[in-house]
Amino acid sequence: MASGLLARVVRVEAQVEGHSENMNGIRETLSTMDARIDRRFEAVDRRFEAIAGRLDRQFLWMVGLQVTTLVTVIGAIVTAVLTR
C-alpha cells in the first residue's frame, strides 16, 4: 500500500513540476509582451508629439493669415472713410 501511495505522490509531484514550468513560460511570455507594448506606446507617443508640432505650426499660420486679413480690411475701411 505504501508503494501505491508513493507512486501517486511521485505522479502528483511530476504534474506540479510541469505546471510550474508552464507558469514560468507564461511569465516570460507576459514579460515579453509587456516590453513590446511599452515600445509600441513609445512609438505612438512620438507620433502624437509630431502631430502636435505640425498642428502648432498650422495654427500659427492660420492666426497669421487672420491677422493679415483683419489688418487689410481695417486698412480698406480707413482708406474708404478718409477718401470721402
Backbone atoms as SQL, in Angstrom:
CREATE TABLE atoms (id INTEGER PRIMARY KEY, chain TEXT, resi INTEGER, resn TEXT, atom TEXT, x REAL, y REAL, z REAL);
INSERT INTO atoms VALUES
  (1, 'A', 1, 'MET', 'N', 0.806, -1.182, 0.000),
  (2, 'A', 1, 'MET', 'CA', 0.000, 0.000, 0.000),
  (3, 'A', 1, 'MET', 'C', 0.861, 1.263, 0.000),
  (4, 'A', 2, 'ALA', 'N', 1.987, 1.222, 0.685),
  (5, 'A', 2, 'ALA', 'CA', 2.895, 2.372, 0.728),
  (6, 'A', 2, 'ALA', 'C', 3.470, 2.646, -0.650),
  (7, 'A', 3, 'SER', 'N', 3.735, 1.607, -1.432),
  (8, 'A', 3, 'SER', 'CA', 4.296, 1.828, -2.761),
  (9, 'A', 3, 'SER', 'C', 3.257, 2.473, -3.679),
  (10, 'A', 4, 'GLY', 'N', 1.981, 2.132, -3.509),
  (11, 'A', 4, 'GLY', 'CA', 0.923, 2.767, -4.302),
  (12, 'A', 4, 'GLY', 'C', 0.809, 4.244, -3.975),
  (13, 'A', 5, 'LEU', 'N', 0.899, 4.567, -2.684),
  (14, 'A', 5, 'LEU', 'CA', 0.854, 5.958, -2.247),
  (15, 'A', 5, 'LEU', 'C', 2.072, 6.715, -2.757),
  (16, 'A', 6, 'LEU', 'N', 3.235, 6.067, -2.669),
  (17, 'A', 6, 'LEU', 'CA', 4.464, 6.690, -3.164),
  (18, 'A', 6, 'LEU', 'C', 4.374, 6.959, -4.659),
  (19, 'A', 7, 'ALA', 'N', 3.805, 6.037, -5.404),
  (20, 'A', 7, 'ALA', 'CA', 3.655, 6.222, -6.853),
  (21, 'A', 7, 'ALA', 'C', 2.751, 7.414, -7.146),
  (22, 'A', 8, 'ARG', 'N', 1.679, 7.540, -6.364),
  (23, 'A', 8, 'ARG', 'CA', 0.768, 8.671, -6.577),
  (24, 'A', 8, 'ARG', 'C', 1.443, 9.998, -6.227),
  (25, 'A', 9, 'VAL', 'N', 2.206, 10.012, -5.148),
  (26, 'A', 9, 'VAL', 'CA', 2.906, 11.236, -4.752),
  (27, 'A', 9, 'VAL', 'C', 3.908, 11.633, -5.829),
  (28, 'A', 10, 'VAL', 'N', 4.625, 10.666, -6.375),
  (29, 'A', 10, 'VAL', 'CA', 5.593, 10.944, -7.444),
  (30, 'A', 10, 'VAL', 'C', 4.868, 11.515, -8.659),
  (31, 'A', 11, 'ARG', 'N', 3.725, 10.936, -8.982),
  (32, 'A', 11, 'ARG', 'CA', 2.938, 11.411, -10.140),
  (33, 'A', 11, 'ARG', 'C', 2.461, 12.845, -9.908),
  (34, 'A', 12, 'VAL', 'N', 1.957, 13.134, -8.704),
  (35, 'A', 12, 'VAL', 'CA', 1.489, 14.487, -8.388),
  (36, 'A', 12, 'VAL', 'C', 2.649, 15.468, -8.423),
  (37, 'A', 13, 'GLU', 'N', 3.797, 15.081, -7.891),
  (38, 'A', 13, 'GLU', 'CA', 4.968, 15.960, -7.924),
  (39, 'A', 13, 'GLU', 'C', 5.383, 16.260, -9.353),
  (40, 'A', 14, 'ALA', 'N', 5.319, 15.278, -10.226),
  (41, 'A', 14, 'ALA', 'CA', 5.670, 15.486, -11.635),
  (42, 'A', 14, 'ALA', 'C', 4.695, 16.461, -12.281),
  (43, 'A', 15, 'GLN', 'N', 3.414, 16.314, -11.964),
  (44, 'A', 15, 'GLN', 'CA', 2.427, 17.225, -12.524),
  (45, 'A', 15, 'GLN', 'C', 2.635, 18.650, -12.005),
  (46, 'A', 16, 'VAL', 'N', 2.926, 18.773, -10.722),
  (47, 'A', 16, 'VAL', 'CA', 3.170, 20.100, -10.142),
  (48, 'A', 16, 'VAL', 'C', 4.398, 20.730, -10.796),
  (49, 'A', 17, 'GLU', 'N', 5.428, 19.947, -11.006),
  (50, 'A', 17, 'GLU', 'CA', 6.632, 20.468, -11.661),
  (51, 'A', 17, 'GLU', 'C', 6.310, 20.921, -13.088),
  (52, 'A', 18, 'GLY', 'N', 5.500, 20.134, -13.783),
  (53, 'A', 18, 'GLY', 'CA', 5.089, 20.527, -15.137),
  (54, 'A', 18, 'GLY', 'C', 4.294, 21.827, -15.121),
  (55, 'A', 19, 'HIS', 'N', 3.399, 21.958, -14.134),
  (56, 'A', 19, 'HIS', 'CA', 2.627, 23.197, -14.020),
  (57, 'A', 19, 'HIS', 'C', 3.537, 24.378, -13.703),
  (58, 'A', 20, 'SER', 'N', 4.536, 24.157, -12.867),
  (59, 'A', 20, 'SER', 'CA', 5.483, 25.236, -12.538),
  (60, 'A', 20, 'SER', 'C', 6.238, 25.687, -13.786),
  (61, 'A', 21, 'GLU', 'N', 6.669, 24.733, -14.602),
  (62, 'A', 21, 'GLU', 'CA', 7.370, 25.086, -15.842),
  (63, 'A', 21, 'GLU', 'C', 6.444, 25.860, -16.772),
  (64, 'A', 22, 'ASN', 'N', 5.181, 25.419, -16.854),
  (65, 'A', 22, 'ASN', 'CA', 4.226, 26.142, -17.691),
  (66, 'A', 22, 'ASN', 'C', 4.020, 27.569, -17.186),
  (67, 'A', 23, 'MET', 'N', 3.915, 27.741, -15.889),
  (68, 'A', 23, 'MET', 'CA', 3.739, 29.076, -15.308),
  (69, 'A', 23, 'MET', 'C', 4.952, 29.955, -15.590),
  (70, 'A', 24, 'ASN', 'N', 6.148, 29.383, -15.497),
  (71, 'A', 24, 'ASN', 'CA', 7.355, 30.158, -15.814),
  (72, 'A', 24, 'ASN', 'C', 7.336, 30.598, -17.273),
  (73, 'A', 25, 'GLY', 'N', 6.891, 29.721, -18.160),
  (74, 'A', 25, 'GLY', 'CA', 6.778, 30.085, -19.575),
  (75, 'A', 25, 'GLY', 'C', 5.772, 31.202, -19.779),
  (76, 'A', 26, 'ILE', 'N', 4.664, 31.117, -19.069),
  (77, 'A', 26, 'ILE', 'CA', 3.648, 32.168, -19.172),
  (78, 'A', 26, 'ILE', 'C', 4.191, 33.490, -18.652),
  (79, 'A', 27, 'ARG', 'N', 4.927, 33.453, -17.554),
  (80, 'A', 27, 'ARG', 'CA', 5.529, 34.678, -17.015),
  (81, 'A', 27, 'ARG', 'C', 6.494, 35.309, -18.011),
  (82, 'A', 28, 'GLU', 'N', 7.318, 34.489, -18.649),
  (83, 'A', 28, 'GLU', 'CA', 8.266, 35.010, -19.639),
  (84, 'A', 28, 'GLU', 'C', 7.523, 35.626, -20.823),
  (85, 'A', 29, 'THR', 'N', 6.471, 34.946, -21.267),
  (86, 'A', 29, 'THR', 'CA', 5.691, 35.455, -22.392),
  (87, 'A', 29, 'THR', 'C', 5.048, 36.793, -22.041),
  (88, 'A', 30, 'LEU', 'N', 4.475, 36.878, -20.841),
  (89, 'A', 30, 'LEU', 'CA', 3.862, 38.136, -20.418),
  (90, 'A', 30, 'LEU', 'C', 4.898, 39.247, -20.285),
  (91, 'A', 31, 'SER', 'N', 6.071, 38.903, -19.807),
  (92, 'A', 31, 'SER', 'CA', 7.127, 39.897, -19.693),
  (93, 'A', 31, 'SER', 'C', 7.539, 40.411, -21.073),
  (94, 'A', 32, 'THR', 'N', 7.644, 39.511, -22.034),
  (95, 'A', 32, 'THR', 'CA', 7.980, 39.899, -23.407),
  (96, 'A', 32, 'THR', 'C', 6.888, 40.772, -24.011),
  (97, 'A', 33, 'MET', 'N', 5.643, 40.374, -23.781),
  (98, 'A', 33, 'MET', 'CA', 4.527, 41.169, -24.306),
  (99, 'A', 33, 'MET', 'C', 4.494, 42.553, -23.672),
  (100, 'A', 34, 'ASP', 'N', 4.790, 42.635, -22.389),
  (101, 'A', 34, 'ASP', 'CA', 4.814, 43.921, -21.699),
  (102, 'A', 34, 'ASP', 'C', 5.864, 44.843, -22.320),
  (103, 'A', 35, 'ALA', 'N', 7.031, 44.290, -22.605),
  (104, 'A', 35, 'ALA', 'CA', 8.097, 45.086, -23.232),
  (105, 'A', 35, 'ALA', 'C', 7.675, 45.552, -24.619),
  (106, 'A', 36, 'ARG', 'N', 7.036, 44.668, -25.391),
  (107, 'A', 36, 'ARG', 'CA', 6.571, 45.044, -26.729),
  (108, 'A', 36, 'ARG', 'C', 5.517, 46.141, -26.660),
  (109, 'A', 37, 'ILE', 'N', 4.608, 46.025, -25.719),
  (110, 'A', 37, 'ILE', 'CA', 3.558, 47.036, -25.570),
  (111, 'A', 37, 'ILE', 'C', 4.175, 48.380, -25.190),
  (112, 'A', 38, 'ASP', 'N', 5.158, 48.358, -24.292),
  (113, 'A', 38, 'ASP', 'CA', 5.835, 49.601, -23.912),
  (114, 'A', 38, 'ASP', 'C', 6.493, 50.261, -25.116),
  (115, 'A', 39, 'ARG', 'N', 7.160, 49.455, -25.959),
  (116, 'A', 39, 'ARG', 'CA', 7.795, 50.023, -27.154),
  (117, 'A', 39, 'ARG', 'C', 6.757, 50.621, -28.090),
  (118, 'A', 40, 'ARG', 'N', 5.614, 49.955, -28.259),
  (119, 'A', 40, 'ARG', 'CA', 4.563, 50.472, -29.135),
  (120, 'A', 40, 'ARG', 'C', 4.009, 51.790, -28.605),
  (121, 'A', 41, 'PHE', 'N', 3.798, 51.874, -27.282),
  (122, 'A', 41, 'PHE', 'CA', 3.289, 53.113, -26.717),
  (123, 'A', 41, 'PHE', 'C', 4.294, 54.247, -26.890),
  (124, 'A', 42, 'GLU', 'N', 5.577, 53.939, -26.784),
  (125, 'A', 42, 'GLU', 'CA', 6.596, 54.962, -27.013),
  (126, 'A', 42, 'GLU', 'C', 6.523, 55.459, -28.452),
  (127, 'A', 43, 'ALA', 'N', 6.326, 54.540, -29.393),
  (128, 'A', 43, 'ALA', 'CA', 6.209, 54.940, -30.799),
  (129, 'A', 43, 'ALA', 'C', 4.963, 55.793, -31.013),
  (130, 'A', 44, 'VAL', 'N', 3.871, 55.419, -30.390),
  (131, 'A', 44, 'VAL', 'CA', 2.637, 56.202, -30.521),
  (132, 'A', 44, 'VAL', 'C', 2.828, 57.588, -29.908),
  (133, 'A', 45, 'ASP', 'N', 3.506, 57.667, -28.773),
  (134, 'A', 45, 'ASP', 'CA', 3.772, 58.959, -28.141),
  (135, 'A', 45, 'ASP', 'C', 4.586, 59.863, -29.067),
  (136, 'A', 46, 'ARG', 'N', 5.603, 59.285, -29.713),
  (137, 'A', 46, 'ARG', 'CA', 6.411, 60.078, -30.652),
  (138, 'A', 46, 'ARG', 'C', 5.558, 60.584, -31.802),
  (139, 'A', 47, 'ARG', 'N', 4.658, 59.751, -32.307),
  (140, 'A', 47, 'ARG', 'CA', 3.794, 60.175, -33.413),
  (141, 'A', 47, 'ARG', 'C', 2.855, 61.291, -32.978),
  (142, 'A', 48, 'PHE', 'N', 2.299, 61.188, -31.777),
  (143, 'A', 48, 'PHE', 'CA', 1.425, 62.247, -31.288),
  (144, 'A', 48, 'PHE', 'C', 2.191, 63.553, -31.112),
  (145, 'A', 49, 'GLU', 'N', 3.417, 63.464, -30.642),
  (146, 'A', 49, 'GLU', 'CA', 4.228, 64.672, -30.489),
  (147, 'A', 49, 'GLU', 'C', 4.491, 65.323, -31.839),
  (148, 'A', 50, 'ALA', 'N', 4.751, 64.511, -32.867),
  (149, 'A', 50, 'ALA', 'CA', 4.970, 65.051, -34.205),
  (150, 'A', 50, 'ALA', 'C', 3.711, 65.718, -34.729),
  (151, 'A', 51, 'ILE', 'N', 2.571, 65.090, -34.506),
  (152, 'A', 51, 'ILE', 'CA', 1.304, 65.666, -34.958),
  (153, 'A', 51, 'ILE', 'C', 1.034, 66.978, -34.222),
  (154, 'A', 52, 'ALA', 'N', 1.299, 66.995, -32.924),
  (155, 'A', 52, 'ALA', 'CA', 1.084, 68.216, -32.141),
  (156, 'A', 52, 'ALA', 'C', 1.970, 69.350, -32.658),
  (157, 'A', 53, 'GLY', 'N', 3.194, 69.035, -33.023),
  (158, 'A', 53, 'GLY', 'CA', 4.090, 70.057, -33.574),
  (159, 'A', 53, 'GLY', 'C', 3.564, 70.620, -34.879),
  (160, 'A', 54, 'ARG', 'N', 3.066, 69.736, -35.746),
  (161, 'A', 54, 'ARG', 'CA', 2.500, 70.205, -37.020),
  (162, 'A', 54, 'ARG', 'C', 1.259, 71.051, -36.781),
  (163, 'A', 55, 'LEU', 'N', 0.416, 70.651, -35.846),
  (164, 'A', 55, 'LEU', 'CA', -0.792, 71.425, -35.551),
  (165, 'A', 55, 'LEU', 'C', -0.439, 72.804, -35.000),
  (166, 'A', 56, 'ASP', 'N', 0.602, 72.867, -34.181),
  (167, 'A', 56, 'ASP', 'CA', 1.033, 74.171, -33.660),
  (168, 'A', 56, 'ASP', 'C', 1.459, 75.099, -34.792),
  (169, 'A', 57, 'ARG', 'N', 2.248, 74.576, -35.726),
  (170, 'A', 57, 'ARG', 'CA', 2.693, 75.398, -36.851),
  (171, 'A', 57, 'ARG', 'C', 1.512, 75.834, -37.711),
  (172, 'A', 58, 'GLN', 'N', 0.581, 74.914, -37.975),
  (173, 'A', 58, 'GLN', 'CA', -0.579, 75.267, -38.791),
  (174, 'A', 58, 'GLN', 'C', -1.460, 76.296, -38.078),
  (175, 'A', 59, 'PHE', 'N', -1.580, 76.158, -36.765),
  (176, 'A', 59, 'PHE', 'CA', -2.360, 77.139, -36.006),
  (177, 'A', 59, 'PHE', 'C', -1.730, 78.518, -36.115),
  (178, 'A', 60, 'LEU', 'N', -0.409, 78.587, -35.991),
  (179, 'A', 60, 'LEU', 'CA', 0.272, 79.880, -36.114),
  (180, 'A', 60, 'LEU', 'C', 0.056, 80.491, -37.492),
  (181, 'A', 61, 'TRP', 'N', 0.129, 79.675, -38.535),
  (182, 'A', 61, 'TRP', 'CA', -0.126, 80.179, -39.883),
  (183, 'A', 61, 'TRP', 'C', -1.557, 80.696, -40.010),
  (184, 'A', 62, 'MET', 'N', -2.506, 79.965, -39.453),
  (185, 'A', 62, 'MET', 'CA', -3.900, 80.373, -39.540),
  (186, 'A', 62, 'MET', 'C', -4.119, 81.701, -38.816),
  (187, 'A', 63, 'VAL', 'N', -3.558, 81.842, -37.627),
  (188, 'A', 63, 'VAL', 'CA', -3.699, 83.090, -36.882),
  (189, 'A', 63, 'VAL', 'C', -3.021, 84.227, -37.654),
  (190, 'A', 64, 'GLY', 'N', -1.869, 83.966, -38.225),
  (191, 'A', 64, 'GLY', 'CA', -1.180, 84.984, -39.009),
  (192, 'A', 64, 'GLY', 'C', -1.998, 85.445, -40.207),
  (193, 'A', 65, 'LEU', 'N', -2.612, 84.505, -40.893),
  (194, 'A', 65, 'LEU', 'CA', -3.456, 84.870, -42.037),
  (195, 'A', 65, 'LEU', 'C', -4.677, 85.667, -41.594),
  (196, 'A', 66, 'GLN', 'N', -5.257, 85.302, -40.476),
  (197, 'A', 66, 'GLN', 'CA', -6.425, 86.035, -39.976),
  (198, 'A', 66, 'GLN', 'C', -6.044, 87.462, -39.572),
  (199, 'A', 67, 'VAL', 'N', -4.911, 87.622, -38.926),
  (200, 'A', 67, 'VAL', 'CA', -4.457, 88.963, -38.535),
  (201, 'A', 67, 'VAL', 'C', -4.170, 89.790, -39.781),
  (202, 'A', 68, 'THR', 'N', -3.531, 89.183, -40.754),
  (203, 'A', 68, 'THR', 'CA', -3.239, 89.891, -42.005),
  (204, 'A', 68, 'THR', 'C', -4.532, 90.320, -42.692),
  (205, 'A', 69, 'THR', 'N', -5.515, 89.434, -42.729),
  (206, 'A', 69, 'THR', 'CA', -6.805, 89.765, -43.349),
  (207, 'A', 69, 'THR', 'C', -7.486, 90.882, -42.569),
  (208, 'A', 70, 'LEU', 'N', -7.453, 90.827, -41.242),
  (209, 'A', 70, 'LEU', 'CA', -8.066, 91.860, -40.417),
  (210, 'A', 70, 'LEU', 'C', -7.409, 93.211, -40.671),
  (211, 'A', 71, 'VAL', 'N', -6.088, 93.242, -40.726),
  (212, 'A', 71, 'VAL', 'CA', -5.364, 94.491, -40.975),
  (213, 'A', 71, 'VAL', 'C', -5.721, 95.030, -42.351),
  (214, 'A', 72, 'THR', 'N', -5.840, 94.156, -43.329),
  (215, 'A', 72, 'THR', 'CA', -6.192, 94.585, -44.689),
  (216, 'A', 72, 'THR', 'C', -7.601, 95.164, -44.721),
  (217, 'A', 73, 'VAL', 'N', -8.547, 94.511, -44.074),
  (218, 'A', 73, 'VAL', 'CA', -9.928, 95.008, -44.064),
  (219, 'A', 73, 'VAL', 'C', -10.000, 96.350, -43.339),
  (220, 'A', 74, 'ILE', 'N', -9.333, 96.465, -42.206),
  (221, 'A', 74, 'ILE', 'CA', -9.338, 97.735, -41.475),
  (222, 'A', 74, 'ILE', 'C', -8.688, 98.822, -42.321),
  (223, 'A', 75, 'GLY', 'N', -7.606, 98.487, -42.987),
  (224, 'A', 75, 'GLY', 'CA', -6.945, 99.458, -43.867),
  (225, 'A', 75, 'GLY', 'C', -7.866, 99.902, -44.988),
  (226, 'A', 76, 'ALA', 'N', -8.606, 98.965, -45.581),
  (227, 'A', 76, 'ALA', 'CA', -9.532, 99.315, -46.661),
  (228, 'A', 76, 'ALA', 'C', -10.653, 100.205, -46.133),
  (229, 'A', 77, 'ILE', 'N', -11.154, 99.907, -44.942),
  (230, 'A', 77, 'ILE', 'CA', -12.227, 100.731, -44.366),
  (231, 'A', 77, 'ILE', 'C', -11.717, 102.133, -44.051),
  (232, 'A', 78, 'VAL', 'N', -10.535, 102.215, -43.445),
  (233, 'A', 78, 'VAL', 'CA', -9.956, 103.518, -43.112),
  (234, 'A', 78, 'VAL', 'C', -9.703, 104.319, -44.388),
  (235, 'A', 79, 'THR', 'N', -9.210, 103.701, -45.416),
  (236, 'A', 79, 'THR', 'CA', -8.940, 104.369, -46.690),
  (237, 'A', 79, 'THR', 'C', -10.253, 104.866, -47.298),
  (238, 'A', 80, 'ALA', 'N', -11.298, 104.045, -47.251),
  (239, 'A', 80, 'ALA', 'CA', -12.596, 104.438, -47.816),
  (240, 'A', 80, 'ALA', 'C', -13.177, 105.610, -47.037),
  (241, 'A', 81, 'VAL', 'N', -13.024, 105.615, -45.735),
  (242, 'A', 81, 'VAL', 'CA', -13.572, 106.697, -44.921),
  (243, 'A', 81, 'VAL', 'C', -12.789, 107.985, -45.142),
  (244, 'A', 82, 'LEU', 'N', -11.480, 107.907, -45.236),
  (245, 'A', 82, 'LEU', 'CA', -10.644, 109.094, -45.388),
  (246, 'A', 82, 'LEU', 'C', -10.726, 109.713, -46.779),
  (247, 'A', 83, 'THR', 'N', -11.063, 108.942, -47.788),
  (248, 'A', 83, 'THR', 'CA', -11.097, 109.481, -49.155),
  (249, 'A', 83, 'THR', 'C', -12.452, 110.054, -49.499),
  (250, 'A', 84, 'ARG', 'N', -13.421, 110.014, -48.643),
  (251, 'A', 84, 'ARG', 'CA', -14.745, 110.601, -48.921),
  (252, 'A', 84, 'ARG', 'C', -14.719, 112.068, -48.921);
